[in-house]
Amino acid sequence: MNIEIKRDSYLNQLLVRRNNGLIKIITGLRRCGKSYLLRTIFKNHLLNEGVPHDHIIEMAFDLFENLEYQDPKVFYPWINEQIKDDGRYYILLDEVQLLREFVSVLNGLSEKKNCDVYVTGSNAKFLSKDIATEFGGRGDEVHMYPLSFAEFMTVYNGHYYDGFNEYMTYGGIPIVALADTSEQKMALLENLFSETYISDIKTRNKLRNVGEMEALLNILSSSIGSLTNPNKLCNTFHTVNQSKITATTITKYIEYLEDSFLIEQAKRYDIKGKSYIGTPQKYYFTDLGLRNARIGYRQMEVTHSMENIIYNDLRIRGYKVDVGNLNITEQDKTKKFIKKQLEVDFICTSGSKKYYIQSAYLLETPEKIKQEIRPFLKINDSFKKIVITSNTPKPFYTEDGILMMNIYDFLRNHESLEL
């Protein structure tokens, strides 16, 4: 029996963009479910609405039997032959970055008044960064992530406490989530890294020293939620790996990892100064299972893992997420004024909405609670301030107006920040 994982939020994003005259571009990490969204979920929706089969034109450029269609001189005449009347045609193109001259081809298709074009791609350099430039305003991006915890729980057979531990360990890549045993999940994750992600990065960027980039990946895997920058990483290489790698090369490797959607950078934002701080930044893994596989399931500190999961869920909900920095001056025990820096784990914004969020796995003592909310009390604005923890029984507001919420309520309810 095939289990269908519902990806309703992404389907809805496609539906609201339907027939808008733009090229709908689904980007995201390889194997996160883009092809399934486009060629199964979205296609079935069209068929159920009564769209004729022959008015849905599909092409998967990564399949062996379709290699010849990677040539635009073969593909373009073929697709023109499929368009036989003035009716509405839905063109679904999978892994379109493999089509040579794909920007010109897609721009040509978007000129056809009766064609609604949808494509997937797994590389930011080929797609996301081109949307604002080469597509000349004709691209409309839908960015897809691996399963959120709420999506994961629709196919997990058990209590959400156990599901959270499973999700924190093996992540949300759909084929991994559907695997039966831990051994299968680990094998899939390790194979995805070696046969898919590393191989893709090596081929795409003509990378010679794969070992250096893999070593960087290991270092980043061991330091999620920690502030770092290329110079600091360079020093780690020199000390631990006795490597002569430069900060410039590290910057380039990080771009490769970001372009493959393996990691995302969270920038630091000066809350009082209302400006971004250059370095250092934090890096989070798009899928925690891939991160854990990279470090052999060691260093699985629940505090950092939970922080990474919260970051991903905020991004899945469409928020822009930064790390908050707060410079304060206060008196010490001797009445001397000293300068300090406080950190807010996340500032998330979407339009006029803004939230300040702290991730704190356990709030065991009044002192720990005081430590977590301290930065909030120094912020002089009215935006909601939230502490997410694992040991709050149900959401409540403190006398300072701070919302305390447990991780399970946060993850299972897409509207939880509105409580």
N, C-alpha and C positions, 0 to 999 in steps of 0.2 A: 504494500500500500504506500503510495506516494503522499508524503506530508507536505502541504502547502503552507509556507510561512507568509502570512499577510504583511505586506509593506504599504499599508493604506496611506500613510502620510506622503510617500513618494508618488503613489498613484494619483492622489489628489493634486499634487504639484504639477503632474503632467496634464491632468484634466483641466485645471484652470488656465493652462497655457495653450490648450487645444485650439487649432486654427487661428493663432494670433499672428501668422505671417512670418514668425521667426523660426530659426533652427533650434529645436530643443536638444540640448547637449547634456547627457547624463554622464557626470564624471565620478571618479572614486577609485578606491583601492581595488586591484584585481581580485576577483572571487568574492566581492562583497555583495553581489546579487544584481548587478546592473543588467546583465543579459536576461536574467529571469524576469526582472521588472518589465523590461521592454517587450520581450518576445513571448512571454507567457502571461503575466498579469495584465499588462496594458492591452496586448493583442486580444486576450479573452474578453476583456471589457468591451472592446470595439465589436467583436463578433456577437456578444450578448446584446449589444445595442442594435444589431442588424446590419452592420457594415459587411458588404459582401467579401468573401474570401479573396476574390481576385482584385479587390481594391486595397488590399494590404500587401505591400511589397516588402519582402524581407531579404537581408543579406548579412551573413556572418563572415566577416573578412578573415577571421582567424582559423577557419576550418580548411582542411587540406583540399577538399573538393572545390573550394572557392578561390584558390590561390590566383587563378588567371584574372579574377575580377579585381585584384589589387591594382591592376593596370587601368587607369582611367579611360584609355582608348577602347578597352573591352567593356568596362562597367557602364559607361555613360550611354553607348548605343543600346546595351541590354536593357537598362532601366527605361529608356525612352520607348522601347518596344512593348514594355509592360503597361504603359499608360495608353489605353485604347479609346477613351472617351473623355467627356468633360466632367464626369463625376468626381467626387472627392476621393483622392488617393492618400493613404497613409504609408509613408516610407520609413521603414525601421531598419537602421543600419548599425550593426554591432561591431565594436572595435574598429571604428572608422579611421583611427590614426594609421592603420595598415594600408589604407587606400592612398596611393601616391597622388599628390596634388589635391588632397581632399578638400582644402579650403575653396579652391576654384570650383570643384565639382559641387560642393554643397551650396555655394552661392548661386550656381547655375540652377540647381533644383529649387531653391527658394524663390526663384523668379517665376516659376510655374504657378499660376494662380490656383490650380486645383490640387496642389501637392502640399501635404503637411508633413514636415520632415522631423524625424527623431533619431538621434544617434547616441552611441555610447563610446567612451574612451577611457583609458586607464592611465593617462599621462598628462600632467598639468602643463608641461612644456609644449605639448602638441595641441592642447585644447584650451584649458582655462585661460592661459595668458594670451591666447589668440582671440578670445571672444571680443575683447574691447578693441582689438587692432585689426587683424586680417579679415575678420568677419564683418567689419565696418558697421557694427550695431545690429547685425542680423542674428546674432547668437543669444540664446537664453538658457543659462546654465541651471541645472538641478544637480546639486552635489549629494552623493549618496555615501553613507557610512555602513560599516558592518552592523549587525543587529544591535538595536538598543536593548537594554535589560527588559523593557516591557515587551518588545517583539520576541526576545529570547524565551520569555516565560510562556508565550503562546504555544511553544512546542516542547517545553520542559515538563516532564511528568513528575511533579513533586512540589514540596513546599517552597515558597520563595526564599526562605532562609538558606536552604540547601542549594537552590538555584543561583543565589547570589555568589556562593562559594565556587560553584561550577563556572559561572560566568567570569568571576574574577581570575580563575585559573586558566581557562581555555578560550575566553573571549567570545566574539560573536560572528566569526566567519560562518555563513550558513552551513556549508558542508561539514564543518567541524562540529557545530551545534547539533547536527542531526546524526553524527556518528554515535555508535552504541557504547563503546568502551573508552576508558581513559587512554589505553594503548593506541587505539585507532585515532583518537583526537591528537595525541602527541605526534604520531607518525605523519598525520596530515599536515600539521603545523610545520614540522621540520621540513617536509617535502615542499610545501609552498614556499618556504624561504629559499631553499637551495635551487629548486627547479623553476620557480616562477619569478620571485621578486629580485633575488640577486642576479639571476640570469638575465632578466629584463634590463636591469640597471647596467650590467656589464656590456650587453649588446648595444643598447641605445646610446650610451655615452662613450663607447669604444674604450672602456676602462681596462687598463693594463694591470694595475696593482689592486686586484680585488681584495687581497688580504688586508691591506690598510683600511679599506672602506668597511670591511667586516669587523675589524678591530674597533673602529669608530662606532659602529652599530652596537657592539658589545658594551662600550663605555656609556653610550646614551641609554642603553637598556638598564644599566646599573644605576642610573642617576635621574630617573623620571622625577619630576617635581622639584629638582634642584636647579638653582641658578647657575648658568654656565655661559661660556662664549668660546669662540675659536681659539683665542690665545690660551685660555685656561685648559681647554682640551688638548692643545698642542703641548703644554707642559706635562700633562698626564701621559701623553704618548712618549715624550722624552724620558720621563722617569720610569714608567712601568714597562714600556715596550722597547726602550732604547732605540726609538725611531727618530729619524731626522725629518719627519713630515713637517710641513709649514702650515701656518694658520690659514694661508690662502687656499691650500689644497683641502684643508678641513672644511672651509667655507663652501668649496665646490662640492665636496662629498655630501654635506648637509643638504645642499640644493637638490642633489640627485635623489636623496631620500624623501625630501618634501615633494618633489615632482612626481614621485611614485606613490604619494599619499600614504607612506608608511608612518611618517611622523608629522606633527604640526608644531609650529612655534607660537608660544604665547609671549607677547611683548610686555614690558613693564611700563606702567603708566603712573605718573606722578599725580596723585589725587588732588593735592592742594595747588600745584603748579599748572594742572590741566594740560600736561604735555607728555609725550613719550620719552622714555629714557633709552638711550642707545643700547647699551649692554649692561649686565648680562641678561639673558632670556631664559625661559624654561621650554623644554621640549616634552611633548606627550605623544604616546603611541596611539595610532588610530585604532589598533586592536590590541588589547592587553594579552590575549593568548599568544600572538606573534612575539610580543616582548618577552613573555615568560619562556617561550620555546628558545628564544635567542640566548637566554642566560641559563638554560638547562633547569628551569624551575627552582633556581636558587634566588636568594635576595627578594623573596616575595613579601616584602613588608606591607601589611594590610593598609597602613596609613597612606603610603604613596600610591598603592594600587587603587584605593578608594578615591583619592584625589584625581587620578587619571580617568577613572570611570565617570566622575562628576563632570570633568572637563569635556569628555566626549559627549555626554548626554546634553550638555548645554549647547554644544556645537550642532548636534543632531536637531535640536529644537530651533536652530537658526540664529542663535545669538553670536555676536562677536565677543570673544572672550580674551581679556587681558589680565595681567597680574598687577595688583595694586600696590603702590609704594607710597608711604606716608611719612614725611619728615616732621618730627615734633621736637619741641624744646621743653624740658621739664627739670624740676629740682631733684637732686639726689638726697640722700640722708643727711648730708652736710650742708644742705640748702644751696649747693652750687648748681648753676644751670648747665645742663648738658644736652647735646643734640643726640637724638635717636632716630632710627628708621624702623617703622612698623610695616608689616606686610599684610595685605588682604589677598587671600588665595586667588579669588576671581572677581573681576568686574565684568558683568555681562550686560550687553546693550543690544537693543533691537528697536530702531526708530526712537520714539520718545521714552521707551522703557529702559530702566537701568536697575540692576540689583548688585549688591555687594554680598559675596558668599565666602564663608569660611568652611573648610573641610576639617572635621575633627573626629577621628574614629571613636574615641572614648572621651567622655567628659566625666571623669571619676570623682573629682573633688571641686569644691568651690573655687580653689585657686586656679584649676585648669579652665573652668568656665570663665573666670575673670581674665585669664590670659587670652582666650580666644575672642572675647567680645571687646577687649581693650581698644583695638584699632577702630572699631565701629564708633566708639564713644568720642573719638577724636575727629570724626567726619561730620562737617557741618552742612549737611543737606538732608532732604526728606526722603531720599530713595530708600527702598526696602533693604534691610540688612538681615541676613539669614545665616544661621549656623546649621550645617548638616552633620549629623552624628549617627552612630549605630545604636546608642542606648537611650534615646528619647522615646518614651512609649507612644506618644501621639503629639502632633504639632501644638505648640502653645507659644504665646508671646510673653517675653519677660517684662518687668516693670519699665525697662528702658525702650520697649517697643521693638525688641529684636525677636525674630521668628526662629524658634528652635524646632528642627524637623529631623526625623530619622531618615536614613538613606533609602529605606524601602518605600516609604511614602513619597519621597522625592522622585525615585526612579520609575515607580509604577504608574504615576499620574503625570501625564504630559503638561497639565496645567497646575502643577504643584506649587510653583512660585507665586501663584495668585491666591494661595490660601490666606 
